[in-house]
Amino acid sequence: MQPDIIALGEPLIEFVALDETRDGAPLHRQGFGGDISNAMIAAARQGAKAGVVSAVGNDPFGAALRGLWQREGVDASAVIDSDAGHTGVYFVQPDASGRSFSYARKGSAASRYARDDLPVEAIKAAKILHVSAISQAISGSMRDAVREAARIARGAGTQVSYDTNLRLNLWPLEEAKAEIEAFSPLADIVFPSDDEARLLTGLEDVNAIIDFYLGFGAKLVCLKRGEAGAVLASPDGRTTIAPHPTTAVDSTGAGDAYAGAFLAYYLETGNADLAARRAAIVAAGTVSGLGAIDPIPMREAVLAAEV
């Protein structure tokens, strides 16, 4: 399958600490994460032909991710099995104030990904390339690969989608700001989150943040605002997208699911407003359960929930 939407970055194995213990040590539940993988699973569940571009370790965790993508209908033919690096892992510790994360990703297979590893023809054949600032932050070689992939995409008429996901445990704020601003002129569709955008831009006003990203030449900016919904903007105007009703349990992966669902429905319909409204339904479903992937609703549930 040639994917219509492909995403470049790092998939991860997730371990969530449970309330149970054994011999005084907490037990963990294994799951899956990584923003680009979450997004492509969301896109595939909405009916899109989606694929992942990355590297995983030649280890049981890499095999588990491949099994996940096969079950979800996400193309992984451009994912490299690496003997040089392990599959990235992160640990989640729930607490009263939310969740704390720790990562074991230094030297991972994805962090060793380089420009020469890019599937050039697959990028040219895709309709959308999706990347994120996390993809840029994990290593210099992956950062170069992300930029080169965007250049290849632009040259071939493939749209570039960019999530400005900010992880300050991966790089300092000033470096993140410089790299994100340097990359933004390559992006056709931008997904900032308002809390992170305030740090990245120094701006507080929603419209000023949107103008900031439109100023780089984006055709669409979708500002994700959590419980406040989203604002969809183009150079011609902007629309407030109301949040879909839900009872929030766990916000992990909601922004990733929103982006993946938006791209799927935008590619299908060409209607950005409709895509944003359906993406809001997907995000609401995602926060209604535990984990980044399990609660992501399928297409049928999303269409049934439209009002």
Secondary structure, DSSP 8 states (H G I E B T S, - for coil): ---SEEEES--EEEEEEEEEEETTEEEEEEEEE-HHHHHHHHHHHTT--EEEEEEEESSHHHHHHHHHHHHHT-EEEEEEEESSS---EEEEEEETTEEEEEEE-TT-TGGG--GGG--HHHHHH-SEEEEEHHHHHS-HHHHHHHHHHHHHHHHHT-EEEEE----TTTS-HHHHHHHHHHHGGG-SEEE-BHHHHHHHH----HHHHHHHHHTTT-SEEEEE-GGG-EEEEETTEEEEE-------S--TTHHHHHHHHHHHHHHHHS-HHHHHHHHHHHHHHHHTSSSSSTT---HHHHHHH--
